[in-house]
Amino acid sequence: MTKLSVNINKIAVIRNSRGGNIPDVIEAARRIEGFGAEGITVHPRPDERHIRYADVRELRKVVTTELNIEGNPFEEFVDLVMEVVPTQVTLVPDAKDAITSNAGWDTVRYRDFLREKADLFHSKGIRVSVFVNPDVDMVRGAADCGADRVELYTEMYAREYADDREKAIAGYVRAAEEAHRLGLGLNAGHDLNLDNLRYFISRIPFTDEVSIGHALISDALYYGLEKTVEMFLERVKLK
C-alpha cells in the first residue's frame, strides 16, 4: 500500500514571508498526520528560505508517522540528519541556490560518495533513499551505492502526462521494475498532483511512498487542508 508523505516546505514559505510563526509548521504537521497522511517530508536548504533547521529539530519531537528529510548531503545537512535521526533521508543533488529539485543523481559517477553517505546514515538506522531520474542504469547505480530505496523524479511524467500518459509513464515503469527486481524500495515525487497521481500508482502499484508538497498545499487554498489530504489519499489508495 502506497503511503502519502506531505512536504510542508510551502507552509514554511508563507510563514517566512511575514516573519513570526503564522502559519505554524509544527501544528500543520500535526494536523496533516491527523488527517491521515502517513509521513511528513521536509527539504531544508542551506539558506533556510523555507524549512529551517530548527523546524526539523522540533518536528522530530512531534511527528508520529515517518519523518523524511530531503537534501544534498552537504556537511551541515549531514550533521542535522545525524542529530535528528529521521525515519528516512532522501539524498537529492540540488545546488545550494536551486529553486527546487531539478534532476536525479548520476549514481555511477558519484557511487563512492553516495555509498559513504549511505553507510554513515545506516550507522544510525536511517533508511536511505536516492533521488534518480527514470533510468535503469541510475537505479542499478543506486543499488550499488547501498541505498534502501530510490525516489523517481517525476517532473517529466507530470509534464508529459496530459499529452500521452502511456508514453509519459513508460520509462518510469521500466525503472520501477528494475528497482523491484533489485530489492530496492520505491518512492516517487515532484509535480505529482490530483490529476496524474492515480494513474501513476495504478501502473506502478508497488510504489512504497509518494512525497507531495507544492500541489497539495496549493490545492489546500481551494479545498482546505483536511479535504485536500483526503483527496490525495483517495488517489494513492486507488479507491
N, C-alpha and C positions, 0 to 999 in steps of 0.2 A: 504494500500500500504506500503510495507516494505521500510524503509529508510536505506541508507548506511551511516554509520559513519566511517570515516577513522582515524585509530590510527596512529599518527605521531611520536611515540616514536623512531622508527628506523631511522627516519631522524635526530633526535637529537643524536643518537648514532654515526652517521657518522660525524656530526659536532664536537662532543666532542672528537673524536679520534685524531683530529688535533688542537683543540683549535680554537679561533676566532669564526666567525659567518657564516661559509660556510659548508653546506647549511644553509640558514636562515629558521628556522622552522616557523616563523611568515609568511613569504612570501609563504612558501609551503602551509600553511593552507589557505591563501587567494586564492591561485591558485586551490587547491583541491575543495574548495567551488565553485569557478568559473567554474570548470569542471563539476559540477552537484551534488557533494556529499551533503547530507543533514545534515551532522554533522561532528564534529571533536572530537576525543577521545584522551585523554592523561592519562597516568598512572605514575604519579610522585612517585618515591620511595625515602626513607629517604636519601640514599647516592647520589641522583641526578645523577645517572650514565647515564641517557638519558635525559628525560624531567626534566627541573629544575623548582623549584617553581617560579622563576622569569619569566620563559616562560609562565607558566599558567596565571600569572597576565597580561602579555602582550597579550596573546591570548584572554582573556576575552574582551579586548578593540576592537578586530578586527573581531572575529567570529560573523557572522550574521545569521547562522543557529542554530544549537544546540551544545553547549559545554558539553561534558560528561567527568567527572573526575572520574577515577577509582582508587581504592586503599583500603588498610586496614585502618580502622579509628583509627590509632594512633593519639596521641594528636596533632602533628604538621600537620597531614593531615586534621584533623577536623578543625583546625584553618584556614588552607588555603581555604577549601571549604566554610566555613562561611564568609570569607573575599571576595572571588571571586564571590560566588553565581552563579554557573553554572546552566544550564537547568536541568541537571541530575547528580547525584552522584551514582556510582556503587560500592557497598561495596564488596571487594574481600579479602579473608582470607589468603593472601600470607605473608610469613615471610619476615623480613626486608632484608634478603640476598637471597631471591628467584630469580632465573634467569628469570622465567616467572611464571604466574599463573598456578597452577597445581591441584587445587581442589576447589570445591564449599563449601559453609558454611554448617555446621551442624546447621540448623536453629532451631532445637528443643533444643539442648544443649545451644546454645547462644541466645535464644529467648529474654531474658531480655536485654542483651547487645545490640542486634540489634534494639530492639524496642526503647531503649533510644536514639540511634543514629538517627533512623528514625524520631522520634519526634523532635529532635534537628534540623535536616535538613529541616523538614517540616515547622518549625517555620520561615524559610527564603523563603518558597515557592519553595524549591528544590525538584524535583521528585527523588524518591529513588528506585533504583534497587538493588536487592540482587543476587549475583553470586551463582548459585547452580548446583549441579550435576543433571542429568535427573532422578530424584527420586520424585515420587508423594508425599511422606511424607515431603521431603525438600521443595517442592513447597507449601504445606499446611502450613508448619512452617513459610515460608516467609510471607504468608498472615497474620499469627498470629503476626508477627513482625511489621506489619503495612506498609510493602513495597507496592509501587505502581506497581512495575514490578519485574519479575525475569529475570536474564540473564542465559540461559542454557549454561553450559560449554561444548563445542562441540569437545573437543580433541578426545574423544573416538569415536564419529561419524566419524571424519575425518580419524582416524587410521583404522577403520574397513570398511570404505566406498568401497574401491576397491575390497575387498573380497566378501562382501554381503551387498549391500546398503540397502536392505529392513530390514535385521537384524540390521544393524547399526542405522537406523532411528527409530526403533520400540519404544524403551524406551523414546525417545525424543517426539514422538507423544503423548504417554500417559501423560508425564509430561506437555506438552504444552496444551493438552486438559484440564487437571486439572487446570492449571493456568487460562485458558479461562473461565472455569466453575466458578472459584472463583472471577472473575472480575479483575484479575491481567493482566497488560500488559506483553508482551513477547519480550525479546531481546535474542540474541544468539551471541556467539563469541568464538574464539580460533581455529586456524587452518582451518577456512573456506577459500576456495580458488576457483579459476575459474573452477575446475573440479567438486567439490562437492556442490557448493553453490546453483545452480539452483534446484537440486533435493530436498535439504533441504527446500527451500521456496515453492516448488510445493507441498510437503507433509504437510507443516505447513504454509499455506498461510496467516494466521493471525499474523505472526511474525511482530512485530512493527519495529524492528531495528536489523541490524547486525553490529557488530563492528569488523573491519578487518584492521590489520596493517602489520604484518610480510609478509604475502603472497602478499599483494597488493604492498608494497614498493619493494619487491624482483622482482615482475613481471615488475615493472616500469623500472628496469635496462635494460630489454629487449625491452619493448614496448613503453617506455616513460610514464610519469606520466599522461598526459591528456588521452591518449589512454587506459591506464590501468584502470583509474577511469571509463571511458565509458564502458569498458568490464565488470567490476564488476556491474555497474548499469544495464547493459543488463541482467545479471544473476538474479539480485534482482527483476527486473520488469517483468521477465518471457517473454521477447519479443522474 
